[in-house]
């Protein structure tokens, strides 16, 4: 059985050419994206190919995404093809004001996961250790997908799958009048997860906490998870865990790595892939020597640092060999 089961959206990022604002951009390049898709591909590149439950529309962009996932070694077993149009995420230039992404298209096809389609066999399959389940918050903006997430969490709890959750709150995707329902779903998912990852911006947007750093992590742990990871951009990341964590109670900070950054699109997803690739196989602190949480933070930060040196999200995620070489050069 695979070590990680990822669930969530795959969409198309429209990455701009040079320009300070969207009005000044001359053109765009289309790239495969979506936070869970980036994490799934990142895990594959880092040597831990996951199972991936996602939905792709039956249009030309859906064909492009299917071909991209297949080329990255993602099994098609849980890739659903559905009628509709692919959601497009238009990326704003790095220095422009306002939201980083603008979303367009038919959201039902991309985000409308159905409760009766949860691939329970992927979590209960062959009697081996249950996989780590990774979820993203964007799917919770769709009512059907909120119900599917509840079902997936119930199955994960029944078979003792550890769960990680990336808050990844995107207010632009929350339908009018649904803010309370989405916020409640995000809070409930945090409470039923083992490890939660977020930035202070995501936490504030979701209405969790105005705190920063370790205070924010402790606020998240108070909601239920045993470990909270807070990403802080070029300042690195930190993690706080409780006594309930397999690795025990810790507060760990890693300051990240200085690199010549070109584009931060998808850097958080690269971090998550790097972090999960190290932590998912370590169910207890005794699985290996050293400090699993500290090592996972360092590996996640190195993965993110390498990803920002080129343009794009998914396409910029490095291989395991590149990350290992990068870390060895800095020891």
ZAMARGU-4260 file (C-alpha; in steps of 0.2 Angstrom, whole numbers, plus 5000, padded with zeros to 4 digits):
<rodrens>
0) 5000/5000/5000 | 5006/5018/4996 | 5012/5029/5011 | 5000/5043/5007 | 4983/5045/4999
5) 4980/5063/4993 | 4962/5070/4989 | 4958/5086/4981 | 4957/5097/4966 | 4968/5098/4950
10) 4966/5113/4940 | 4975/5124/4927 | 4986/5139/4933 | 4987/5153/4920 | 5005/5160/4924
15) 5008/5178/4918 | 5021/5185/4907 | 5030/5200/4913 | 5020/5214/4920 | 5016/5223/4936
20) 4997/5221/4935 | 4985/5210/4926 | 4981/5224/4914 | 4999/5225/4909 | 5002/5207/4906
25) 5004/5202/4888 | 5001/5184/4889 | 5000/5168/4900 | 5007/5150/4900 | 4995/5137/4906
30) 5002/5125/4919 | 4995/5111/4929 | 4991/5116/4947 | 4979/5114/4962 | 4987/5112/4979
35) 4983/5094/4982 | 4989/5090/4964 | 5005/5099/4967 | 5007/5089/4983 | 5003/5073/4975
40) 5016/5076/4961 | 5028/5083/4973 | 5027/5066/4983 | 5030/5057/4967 | 5046/5067/4963
45) 5052/5065/4980 | 5051/5046/4979 | 5034/5043/4987 | 5021/5041/4974 | 5004/5043/4982
50) 4987/5037/4977 | 4977/5053/4971 | 4958/5055/4971 | 4954/5070/4960 | 4941/5075/4947
55) 4945/5081/4929 | 4933/5088/4917 | 4930/5080/4900 | 4937/5096/4891 | 4954/5099/4883
60) 4961/5106/4899 | 4955/5090/4908 | 4965/5080/4894 | 4980/5091/4897 | 4979/5088/4916
65) 4976/5069/4914 | 4992/5068/4903 | 5002/5078/4915 | 4997/5067/4930 | 5001/5051/4921
70) 5018/5058/4915 | 5022/5062/4933 | 5019/5044/4938 | 5002/5047/4947 | 4991/5031/4945
75) 4974/5034/4936 | 4965/5023/4948 | 4956/5036/4957 | 4956/5050/4944 | 4938/5053/4940
80) 4933/5060/4922 | 4917/5070/4923 | 4907/5081/4912 | 4910/5100/4913 | 4923/5113/4912
85) 4940/5114/4921 | 4942/5127/4934 | 4956/5140/4929 | 4966/5149/4942 | 4974/5166/4935
90) 4989/5170/4944 | 4993/5188/4948 | 5010/5195/4945 | 5021/5193/4960 | 5022/5212/4965
95) 5003/5216/4962 | 4991/5220/4976 | 4976/5209/4980 | 4973/5190/4980 | 4986/5179/4972
100) 4974/5169/4962 | 4958/5173/4953 | 4947/5157/4949 | 4936/5155/4933 | 4926/5141/4926
105) 4914/5127/4931 | 4918/5123/4949 | 4907/5108/4950 | 4918/5098/4939 | 4934/5102/4948
110) 4928/5103/4966 | 4912/5093/4967 | 4918/5077/4975 | 4903/5066/4979 | 4901/5057/4996
115) 4896/5040/4987 | 4912/5041/4977 | 4925/5040/4991 | 4937/5027/4987 | 4937/5017/5003
120) 4946/5003/4996 | 4961/5014/4994 | 4962/5015/5013 | 4957/4998/5018 | 4964/4988/5004
125) 4977/4974/5007 | 4979/4973/5026 | 4995/4982/5027 | 4997/4999/5037 | 4984/5012/5033
130) 4991/5026/5022 | 4992/5044/5028 | 4978/5054/5021 | 4981/5072/5015 | 4967/5084/5012
135) 4966/5103/5006 | 4954/5116/5012 | 4949/5122/4995 | 4938/5107/4992 | 4927/5113/5007
140) 4921/5128/4997 | 4909/5116/4988 | 4894/5109/4997 | 4895/5092/4989 | 4913/5091/4993
145) 4911/5096/5011 | 4900/5080/5013 | 4913/5070/5004 | 4926/5076/5015 | 4916/5071/5030
150) 4914/5054/5023 | 4932/5052/5019 | 4937/5057/5037 | 4925/5044/5044 | 4933/5030/5034
155) 4950/5036/5039 | 4946/5036/5057 | 4938/5019/5056 | 4954/5011/5049 | 4966/5022/5059
160) 4973/5032/5045 | 4983/5047/5051 | 4976/5063/5043 | 4985/5079/5038 | 4976/5095/5032
165) 4982/5110/5023 | 4970/5124/5028 | 4974/5134/5011 | 4959/5145/5013 | 4954/5154/4997
170) 4940/5167/5001 | 4937/5170/4982 | 4930/5152/4981 | 4918/5154/4995 | 4900/5156/4987
175) 4890/5171/4993 | 4881/5166/5009 | 4892/5151/5013 | 4906/5159/5023 | 4900/5152/5039
180) 4897/5134/5032 | 4914/5134/5025 | 4922/5141/5040 | 4913/5128/5051 | 4919/5114/5039
185) 4937/5120/5040 | 4937/5121/5059 | 4929/5103/5060 | 4942/5096/5048 | 4956/5104/5058
190) 4949/5096/5074 | 4948/5078/5065 | 4966/5079/5058 | 4982/5074/5066 | 4993/5086/5058
195) 4988/5103/5052 | 4998/5115/5040 | 4994/5133/5037 | 5001/5151/5036 | 4996/5165/5047
200) 4987/5172/5032 | 4976/5157/5030 | 4972/5155/5048 | 4967/5174/5049 | 4956/5172/5033
205) 4948/5156/5040 | 4944/5166/5056 | 4955/5155/5067 | 4967/5166/5075 | 4976/5182/5074
210) 4991/5174/5082 | 5008/5171/5074 | 5021/5158/5075 | 5021/5146/5090 | 5006/5155/5097
215) 4996/5151/5081 | 5002/5133/5081 | 4996/5131/5099 | 4979/5139/5095 | 4977/5126/5081
220) 4982/5112/5092 | 4968/5117/5104 | 4956/5113/5091 | 4961/5094/5091 | 4976/5090/5080
225) 4992/5084/5089 | 5004/5093/5078 | 5002/5110/5069 | 5015/5117/5056 | 5015/5135/5052
230) 5024/5141/5036 | 5032/5158/5037 | 5038/5161/5019 | 5056/5166/5018 | 5057/5164/5037
235) 5055/5145/5036 | 5043/5135/5046 | 5039/5129/5064 | 5030/5115/5072 | 5022/5112/5089
240) 5016/5095/5094 | 5007/5089/5110 | 5010/5074/5121 | 4998/5065/5110 | 5010/5066/5095
245) 5019/5050/5090 | 5035/5060/5092 | 5030/5068/5109 | 5028/5086/5114 | 5040/5098/5104
250) 5042/5115/5098 | 5053/5115/5083 | 5058/5129/5071 | 5068/5129/5055 | 5073/5146/5048
255) 5073/5140/5030 | 5086/5143/5016 | 5092/5158/5007 | 5090/5157/4988 | 5088/5168/4973
260) 5069/5167/4972 | 5060/5169/4956 | 5042/5164/4959 | 5034/5158/4975 | 5019/5150/4967
265) 5016/5133/4974 | 5030/5135/4987 | 5019/5130/5001 | 5013/5115/4992 | 5032/5110/4989
270) 5035/5112/5007 | 5020/5101/5011 | 5026/5087/4999 | 5043/5088/5007 | 5037/5087/5024
275) 5025/5073/5021 | 5038/5063/5011 | 5048/5063/5028 | 5034/5061/5041 | 5022/5049/5033
280) 5033/5034/5035 | 5037/5038/5053 | 5022/5033/5063 | 5032/5033/5080 | 5047/5042/5086
285) 5056/5025/5087 | 5054/5022/5068 | 5071/5030/5065 | 5085/5038/5074 | 5085/5057/5076
290) 5071/5069/5077 | 5057/5066/5064 | 5048/5082/5066 | 5064/5093/5064 | 5070/5083/5050
295) 5053/5084/5041 | 5054/5103/5043 | 5071/5104/5036 | 5066/5093/5021 | 5051/5103/5018
300) 5060/5120/5018 | 5073/5113/5006 | 5060/5107/4994 | 5051/5124/4995 | 5068/5134/4993
305) 5072/5124/4977 | 5055/5127/4970 | 5055/5146/4971 | 5071/5146/4960 | 5060/5144/4944
310) 5043/5149/4938 | 5027/5139/4941 | 5020/5128/4954 | 5020/5110/4950 | 5033/5111/4937
315) 5046/5119/4949 | 5045/5105/4963 | 5062/5096/4964 | 5067/5078/4964 | 5072/5069/4980
320) 5090/5068/4973 | 5090/5087/4971 | 5084/5090/4989 | 5096/5078/4997 | 5111/5086/4987
325) 5105/5103/4992 | 5104/5098/5011 | 5121/5089/5010 | 5129/5105/5003 | 5123/5115/5018
330) 5128/5103/5032
</rodrens>
